[in-house]
Amino acid sequence: MTSSMSKSDKKKVLDFAAWSFNITTSVGIIMVNKALMATHGFSFATTLTGLHFVTTTLMTIVFRWLGLSQPSHLPIPDLIKFVIFSNLSIVGMNVSLMWNSVGFYQIAKLCMIPASCLLEVVFDRVHYSRDTKLSIMVVLIGVAVCTVTDVSVNAKGLAAAVIAVWSTALQQYYVHFLQRKYSLNSFNLLGHTAPAQAGSLLLVGPFVDFLLTGKRVDHFGFTSIALFFLTLSCVIAIGVNLSQFICIGRFSAVSFQVLGHMKTVLVLSLGFLFFGKEGLNFQVVLGMILAVVGMIWYGNASKITLKGNFIFGCGAGYLLQWIQCWYNWLSLM
């Protein structure tokens, strides 16, 4: 019994560490990229993502050299499908932001949770409880209230948004699927996918960025400060990519999407804290509180979820401590 409790406690600590690692690195890279792009004018998002995967590839090589990552196998067809989904997700989100209003772009991002839910229902035969469904709705409404302002849509923008939503949902589902199917841990899977993504994104990235910005990355005038932020972004990206694979592998794509909206709330809060309170109003505060309440509800509701005829703990409840700490902090703003 003691041994069982010990294992349970260890899992809780590791789950909490995984969530914390992802939240910290994701919020950190958003803040660094904001400084790099908005302040120093490096607007080449797709190329930057390619550079992120270069540093991630270097990390996997070092881990393999240190013996922390064991040799593994991932069939080429599965690798190609994963890279296609991932790159379509990255390019699709960038194009969607360019062709749509910010409001519709945010709505498209909110659609990723229902898309991920549908994939799990169809392929994994997951059955969500009423409380889980309602809590997800509260999260979506809360995030929509605090982020969606103007909403306008056109045909090509809608097409880009649809591609972005489904490719992102498929990529995140595929992370979980490949780890289970081939018994790969996060380091193994990154070791297979990061080099392919780095090469493909660095190949197409400059052309996509030129299409989006009208500027050439090879004409960018680097300063020492811009180079510092670029390097810092690439270093933090190692943690972002690794923690994404760890979280989706330990939990599910849906839980990871809900966590993603926690990061949205944190980024908004930190933005108001560090960059001034312009735009902070009752609607934004109400939306953030709704979103956090929905996440706490989701964490409780999804501790035990029916999957087919089996009951499994999805681990999202271990996010509660993180959320409740930030809920207390938000209440003081």
N, C-alpha and C positions, 0 to 999 in steps of 0.2 A: 504493500500500500504506500509506504514511504517512497519507494522507488518510483511508483506511478505518479505520485504527487510531485516528486522531484522533476520528472520528465515534463509534466504539465506546466510547472512553474518555469522550466527552462524554455519551453515553447513560447510561453507568454512573453518572456523577456526578449527572445529572438524576434517575435512578431512585432513587439513594440519598437525594437531597434530598427527593424526594416521600415516600418511606417515613418519613424522619425528621420531616418537617413534619407528617404525619398522626399519628404516634405522640406527638410533643411536644404538639400542640394537643389531641388526644383525652384524653391523660392529664391535661393541665392543666385542661381543662373539667370533667372528673370531680371533680377535687380542689376546684375553685371551686364547683361545684354542690353538692358535699357540704357545704361550709361554708355556702352560701346556704340549703339546705334543712334540713339537720340542726341547724345551730347557730342560724340566724336564722328558721327556720320557714316559709320560702317553699316550700310543697309543691305548687305549681301547675305540674306538669311540662309539660303539653300547651301551656298558655299561654306558658310560658317558651320552648318550642320555636318557637312562632309569632313571638315577639320575636327569636329567633335569626335567623329568616328575614327579618325586617324589616331588621336590620343587614346581612345578606348582600345583600339587594336594594339597599340604599344603596351597598354596595361595588361592585356591578355597574354602577350608574348612574355612579359616579365613574370607574370603569375605562373605560366607554363615552365619557364626557366627555373623558378623557385620551387617547383613541384607542387604548387597550390592548385593547379588545374591538371586533371588527368586526360590522356588522349581519349577522344570520343569520335563517334561517327554521326554525320547528318547527311542523308542522301541529297545529291545535287538538285533534283526536282523540288524537294521541300525547301531547300535554301533559296532557290530562284523565286518560288512563290512568296516566301517570307520577304525577300528583298523588294519584290514588286509591290507588295502591300505596304511595306514600310516607306518606300520612296514615294509612292502615290499619296500616302498620308501626309508626308512632309511637303511635297510640292503642292498637293491639293489644298492644304491649309493656307499656304502662302498665297496661292492664286485666289482662293476664296476671299481672303482678307482684302486683296486688291480689287476684285470685281464686285464685292458686296459692301453694303453699309456695315459699320461696326455692329449695329444692332442685330442685323441678320446673321452676321458672322458668329455672334455670341449664341444666337438661337440654334445655329447649326452645331456648335460645340455641345449644346445641351442635348441634342438629339443622339449623341454618342452613347448615353446610358441606355435608352430604349433599344438602340441597335445592338449593343452588347448583350442586353437581356434576351433579345430575340435569338441571337446566335447560340446562347447557352440553352435556351428552351428547345431550339430545333436540333442542335447537335449533341447536347449533353443531357437532354430531357430533365432539365432543372425545373422544379415547381416552386415559385415564389409565394410566400405567405402574404396574406392581405396587408399585414403591418409593413412588410418589406416594400410592397408596391406603393402603399400610401406614403411611407417615409421618403422614398425616391421622388415621389411627386412633390413633396414639401421642399426637398433640396432643390429640385429644378425650378419651382416657383420662386424660392428665395433668391437663387442666383440670377434668375431672369429679372426680378424686381430691382436688384442692385447693379446689374450690368447692361441690360438692354434699354437703349434709348430710342434713337431713330431706327426705323425698319423700312428698308426699300429693297426690292429684289428685281433681278432681270434674268432672262433665260440662261445666259452663259454663267452668271454668278450662281444660279440655282444648280446648274450642272456641276460646277466646281465644288459646291458645298456637299452635294450628294456623294461625289467621288471621295471627298475628304472624310466625310462621316463614316462611310462603309469601309474604306481602306484602313482607317484608324481602328475601327472596331474589329476588323479581320486581323490586323497586325497584332493587336493586344490579345485576341482570342488565340491566335496561332502561337504566341509565346508560351501560353499555358499548355496548349495542345502538344507542341513539340517537346517540351520538358517532360510531360507525362509519357508520350509515346516512345521516346528514345532514351528515357531515364537520364536526361541531361540536367546538370545543375546550371545556375546562372552564368558561371564562368565559362563552362563548356559551350553553351549556346552563344554567348557573346563572342567567343573565340572563333566560331563559324561565321556569324553574321556580320560582325563589325568590319572586317576587311572588305567584304563584298559591298557593304553600304558605303564605306569610305571611298572606294574606287569609283563606284557608280555615281555617287553624289558629287564628287570632285570633277567627274567628267561632264555631267549635265548641269551642275550648279551654276557655273558662270553664265551659261546661256539662259537658264531660267531667271537668274537675277537680273540679267540685262533686259529680258522681256518685262520684268516687273518694275524695274527702276529706271531703265534707260541709261544705266551707268555700267562701266566695265570695272570688274574687280581688280584687274591688273593696272588700272589707272588710279587706284586709290592711293592718296598720299598718307602714308603711315607716319604717325608721331610716336614718340616713346610711350606716351600715356595710352594711346590707342592700342599699341602693341601689347602693353601690359594687360589691359582689359581683355584683349583677344586671347592672350595666353591663359589668363585666369578663367575665362569662359570655357576654354578647352579642357582645363584641369578639372573644373567643377563638373563638366559634362561626363567625365568618367563615372563620377558618383551617381549622376542622374540616370545614365544608361544602365549601370549595374543595379541600382536600387529598383528601377522599373522592372527588370527581369526577376529580381528577387521577390518583389511584392506580388506580381502577377503569378509567379510560380507557386508562392505560398498560399495565395488566396484565389482571386478570380479577377477577370477583366472588369466586371461590374463594380466590385469593391474598389478596384483601382480607379475607376472613373469617378466614383463618389469621393474618394480621397482627392482626386484632381480638383474637384470643386472646393474642397477645404483649402487647397492651395490658392484658388481664386480669391477666396475671402481673405486669406493671409496677405496676399499681394496687394489687394485693395487697402487693407488696414495699414500695412507697412508704407504704402505709397502716401497715404494721408499723414502718417507719422513723420516720414522723412522729407516728403516733397510738398508739404503744405496741405491744408484742409479744403482747398478749392474743389467744389463738386460734392463735398460731404453734406448730405442733407438727411431728412427724416426717411425718405424713400430708400436711400442706400443703407442706412443703419437698420431699418426694418428688414430689408432683403437679407443682409448679412446674418441678423439674428434668426430669421426664418431658416436660412440655409444651415446654420449651425445646429439648431434644434432638430431639423430633419436628419442631419448626420448622426446626432446622438441617438435618435429614434432608430435609424438604420442600423447603427452599431448594435443596439439591443435586439432588434428584430432579426438580424441576420446571423446571430450567434449559432442558431440552430435552424437549418434550412432543409427542406425535403428535396432529395435528389433521387428520382425514381422511387424505389421502395426503401432506400437507405437514408439515414440521417447523418449529416456531417456538419462539423463546426467550420464555418467559413473564415473565422478569424477576424472579421471586421470589428468585433466587439473590443479587441485590443486597441483599437483606434480611440476608444472613448476617453482614455486619460488625456491624450493629446488634445482632443477637441474640447473637453471640459476646461482644461487649463486656458485655452485661447478664448473660450466663451467668457470666462471670468475676466480676462484681460479686455475683451471687447466691451464688456459691460461698464468698464471704468472710463472708456473714451469719451 
